[in-house]
Amino acid sequence: MASSTLVQRIVSEIRQKIQLGELAPGAHLSAQKVADTFHVSRSPAREALTALADQQLLEQIPNRGFFVLEMPGELALGTDEVTSDEEPVEYYRLSEDWLNDAIPSEVTEKYLRERYNLTKFQVIDILNRAAKVGWAEPKPGYGWRFLDVAKTPETLEQIYRVRSLIEPAALLEASFNCDLEVLRRLKKEQSDLLAGGIDTLPADRLLKSGIRFHEELIKLSGNPLYLMILRQLNNMRRLIEYRSMIDRKRQYTQCAEHLRMVELVEEGDNLEAAHLMKRHLSGSLARKSPILQLRRAAEVQEPARSVEV
């Protein structure tokens, strides 16, 4: 991975933690601590910290390290459009073109290098990322193929149906670990969102917050296969939804249900928490159904565009 891309990802993740309050004002960050967290050398870690200091999110104190500053109010504000920066920007350029049928389903690395003005290493990186999520695969011998599985409205419905099976089941696993510290952290984050974060955080942070809640909760099942499946589904869902619009009013209902689930688990009533999880996911899919129907209608009216390779 190119250093600039690596640094960008570290900056993005630390910035997210600051915006969500996971790193409170005054929290100390050192190059070694960041290097250990992200499994990188001290050089990109220090470069990322310096970049955050330049953005006035951190204060650098000589011989002491970096400290989180009170985040300016304007940085907490965002539009309702999800424009995730979790992956390199070229990854999202490629995925948006694929979602909009602006590129063919079978391409060569040379074609992508020329279309997006990328290096060979960058092209391989974004293709490997797409393959890991499940919307691209190498062709036997030569070239790459993009898969419809990650772009159709039906996929989103299928994702929620699978989630409605595994997430309630995870809460009922005999190996479920009621980790009070994890539950306390989840409760605080959802409470903070209800107390004002829903109206102020950027849309992509809200989307990631919801993803993190479900992944942290399913992790308590003690069965790593549940988490592995959910992460794969969330990666695919993020590809479909990252250019969508966040309904902030609906977020209040979702966060309230998240909070109630945590309370039920704390009370030892995992069965009721599982029932609520089932209703929660079914409700999310039902609210998306009108959007899915509009997408299907658009697909019928507008045939896919073809592009010469």
C-alpha positions, 0 to 999 in steps of 0.5 A, a space after each residue: 500500500 502506498 504511504 500516502 494511502 496508508 496515512 490517509 486511512 490512519 488519519 480518517 480512522 483517528 478523525 472518526 474516533 474524535 468525531 464520535 467521542 471515542 477519543 475525548 479532548 485531552 486524550 494522549 496519542 504517541 507515534 508508537 501507540 498509533 503504530 501499534 494500533 494500526 500495525 505499521 511503522 512509526 513513520 506513517 503513524 507520525 505523518 498521520 498525527 502531524 496531518 491531524 495536528 495541521 487540521 487542528 484536531 490534535 495539539 503537538 507538545 514537544 517531548 510529550 506527543 500529541 493530544 486531542 483538541 476540542 473539535 471545532 463545531 463546524 467539523 461535526 456538521 455534515 450533509 446527509 449524503 454518505 461519502 465514505 472515506 474509509 477506502 482510497 478515493 480511487 476505490 470509490 470512483 471505480 465502485 461508483 462507475 460500476 454501480 452506474 454501469 459506466 464501465 463494462 463487467 470485464 476489464 483489464 488492469 491496463 484499462 483501469 490504469 488508463 481510465 483512472 490514471 493510476 499506477 499498477 500498484 494502485 489498480 491491484 490494490 483496489 481490485 484486491 479490495 473489491 475482490 475481498 468484499 465480493 464484487 470483483 474476481 480475477 478471470 482465469 488467465 487474464 483480466 478481471 470480472 465485476 459481479 452483479 451480486 453487489 449492485 442489485 436492489 435484490 442484493 440489499 434485500 438478501 443481505 437484510 434477510 441473512 442478517 435477520 437470521 444470524 444476528 438474533 441467533 447470535 444473541 442466543 448462543 450458549 457461548 454469549 459473553 455479557 461483557 459489561 464494559 463493551 455494553 457500557 461503551 455501546 450504550 454511551 455511544 447510542 445515548 450520545 447520538 440520541 442526545 444530539 449526535 444524530 443531528 450533527 455528525 456527518 452522514 457517513 459517521 452515522 452509517 459507520 456507527 450503526 455498523 460498529 454497533 451490530 458488529 460489536 454486539 455480534 462479537 459477544 456471541 463467542 462464535 467468530 463465524 457470526 462476526 465474519 459473515 456480518 462483516 462481509 455483508 456490511 462490506 457489500 452493503 456499504 458499497 450499495 449504500 455509501 452514496 445514499 442519503 441518511 434519514 436522520 429522523 429514522 436514526 432516532 428510532 434505530 438508536 433507541 432500539 439499539 439502546 433497548 437491546 443493550 439494556 435487555 442484554 444487561 438484564 439477562 433477557 437475551 431472548 427478548 433482545 433477539 426478538 427486538 433485533 429481528 423486528 429492528 432488522 425487518 423494520 430497516 428493510 421495510 423502510 428501504 423497500 420504497 427506495 428499492 422499488 424506485 431503483 428497479 423502475 429506473 433499471 427498467 426504464 434506462 438500459 445499461 450503458 456499454 463501454 468499449 474496452 
